[in-house]
Amino acid sequence: MSEYKCPHCNAHLKVCDNIILSAERPNGEAGLFLLHPELGNYNVIHNEGFIPEEGETLKFYCPVCHKSLTSNKANELAKINMEDDSGSVYEIHFSQTKGEKSTYKIEGESVEIFGDHSSKYLNYFNLSQMK
């Protein structure tokens, strides 16, 4: 079972079957997002009172250290770390835009892509050794 961690404070972000992140809308409204840990599964749980609009770009933060998870690859992406059972660590970059299905699993120069909209950000990654 993979573990998901904050790239800043190394806090564990997965509880039960969800990755828990804090999110902020452009209008400053904030709430928690629960993401499915399976890469390519875009099921999301959030509070009924915190419902971003389709196409709205959020900002994700670590719920422990509160630092921004915005990717160094593109401002529209967030980044967390994933550690698999063998101890390999991967960068996971994913879209911060509601409804956009784009996820990238990076280990060194290797990039594995997921999601119907992943071609939108391909130019931000070195794809010479794409899996």
C-alpha positions as CSV (number, residue, x, y, z in Angstrom):
1,M,0.0,0.0,0.0
2,S,1.5,3.3,-1.0
3,E,2.1,6.2,1.4
4,Y,1.6,9.8,0.4
5,K,3.6,12.6,2.1
6,C,4.0,16.3,2.1
7,P,7.2,17.3,0.1
8,H,7.9,20.0,2.7
9,C,7.4,18.5,6.2
10,N,7.1,14.8,5.2
11,A,3.8,14.4,7.0
12,H,1.6,11.5,6.1
13,L,-1.3,12.7,4.1
14,K,-3.2,9.4,3.6
15,V,-5.9,8.4,6.2
16,C,-7.9,5.3,5.6
17,D,-8.5,5.3,1.9
18,N,-8.1,9.0,1.2
19,I,-5.4,11.6,0.7
20,I,-6.3,14.6,2.7
21,L,-5.4,18.1,1.5
22,S,-6.6,21.6,2.4
23,A,-7.8,23.6,-0.6
24,E,-8.4,27.3,-1.2
25,R,-10.7,28.8,-3.9
26,P,-9.6,32.0,-5.7
27,N,-12.2,33.9,-3.6
28,G,-10.4,32.8,-0.4
29,E,-12.9,30.2,0.7
30,A,-11.1,27.1,2.1
31,G,-12.0,23.5,2.9
32,L,-10.7,20.0,2.9
33,F,-10.4,17.7,-0.1
34,L,-10.2,13.9,0.1
35,L,-8.6,12.4,-3.0
36,H,-8.6,8.8,-4.0
37,P,-5.1,7.3,-3.6
38,E,-5.2,5.3,-6.9
39,L,-3.5,7.2,-9.6
40,G,-5.9,7.9,-12.4
41,N,-9.0,7.6,-10.1
42,Y,-10.5,11.1,-9.9
43,N,-13.1,10.6,-7.2
44,V,-13.1,13.5,-4.8
45,I,-14.9,14.0,-1.5
46,H,-15.4,17.5,0.0
47,N,-17.8,19.3,2.3
48,E,-21.2,20.1,0.9
49,G,-20.6,23.7,1.7
50,F,-17.3,23.8,-0.1
51,I,-18.0,23.1,-3.8
52,P,-15.6,24.6,-6.3
53,E,-17.1,25.3,-9.8
54,E,-16.1,23.1,-12.8
55,G,-12.9,24.5,-14.3
56,E,-12.0,26.5,-11.2
57,T,-8.3,26.3,-10.2
58,L,-7.7,25.8,-6.5
59,K,-4.6,26.0,-4.5
60,F,-3.8,22.9,-2.4
61,Y,-1.9,23.0,0.9
62,C,-0.5,20.5,3.3
63,P,-3.0,20.1,6.2
64,V,-0.1,19.7,8.6
65,C,2.5,22.4,7.8
66,H,0.1,24.5,5.7
67,K,2.7,25.1,3.0
68,S,1.6,25.4,-0.7
69,L,1.7,22.2,-2.7
70,T,1.9,24.1,-6.0
71,S,4.3,22.2,-8.3
72,N,7.6,23.5,-9.5
73,K,6.6,22.3,-13.0
74,A,3.5,24.5,-13.5
75,N,1.3,26.7,-11.2
76,E,-1.8,24.8,-12.3
77,L,-0.4,21.6,-10.8
78,A,0.1,20.4,-7.2
79,K,2.9,18.1,-6.0
80,I,3.0,15.5,-3.3
81,N,5.3,12.5,-2.7
82,M,4.4,8.8,-2.9
83,E,6.4,6.0,-1.4
84,D,5.6,2.4,-2.6
85,D,6.0,-0.8,-0.6
86,S,9.6,-1.3,-1.9
87,G,10.6,2.1,-0.6
88,S,10.8,3.9,-4.0
89,V,9.8,7.5,-3.8
90,Y,7.9,9.2,-6.6
91,E,6.8,12.8,-7.2
92,I,3.1,13.0,-8.0
93,H,2.0,16.1,-9.9
94,F,-1.7,16.6,-10.5
95,S,-4.1,19.3,-11.7
96,Q,-5.5,21.8,-9.2
97,T,-8.4,22.6,-11.6
98,K,-11.7,21.0,-10.8
99,G,-12.7,18.5,-13.4
100,E,-9.3,18.4,-15.1
101,K,-7.9,14.8,-15.1
102,S,-4.1,15.2,-15.3
103,T,-1.7,13.2,-13.1
104,Y,2.1,12.6,-13.5
105,K,4.2,10.0,-11.6
106,I,7.8,10.9,-11.8
107,E,10.9,9.0,-10.8
108,G,14.1,10.5,-12.0
109,E,13.7,11.1,-15.7
110,S,10.8,8.7,-16.0
111,V,7.3,10.0,-16.2
112,E,4.1,8.0,-16.1
113,I,0.9,9.8,-17.1
114,F,-2.7,9.4,-16.2
115,G,-6.0,11.1,-17.1
116,D,-7.9,12.3,-20.1
117,H,-6.4,15.8,-19.9
118,S,-2.8,14.9,-19.2
119,S,-1.6,16.1,-22.6
120,K,-2.2,19.7,-21.4
121,Y,0.9,19.8,-19.3
122,L,3.2,17.3,-21.2
123,N,5.6,20.1,-22.2
124,Y,6.5,20.7,-18.6
125,F,8.0,17.2,-18.2
126,N,11.0,15.4,-19.8
127,L,9.3,12.5,-21.6
128,S,12.4,11.0,-23.2
129,Q,12.0,7.9,-20.9
130,M,8.2,7.9,-20.5
131,K,6.8,4.6,-19.2
